[in-house]
Amino acid sequence: MTRVPGWLLRHEVSVEPYLGTSAYGPRYGPAATARALVSETVKRVRDRTGAQTVSTAQIIAAPELVCPTGSRITLPDGRKTTALTVAHHTAPGLPVPASTEVMCE
């Protein structure tokens, strides 16, 4: 299986993985940077509960990106956003690259 080529990942994002909630609100893991391709386009998507919402940024990254739904992401322009949906794209045996797609709030 091939991976999304590194030369396509022109941006750098910071991901703080969502760990769950506590008595004080959401908990996040330590921030990790990742190379990605970011597209700041408005799209209508369904979140993890099935509710229709709007995504204002989409991220394509390497398949090993650790970014559970609800993670806090800092985009290249410094804007902080939240991961609405996360999709891991694989196609074993086909000549298409494996990647992770994140739709952001």
Disulfide bonds with the S-S distance in Angstrom:
none
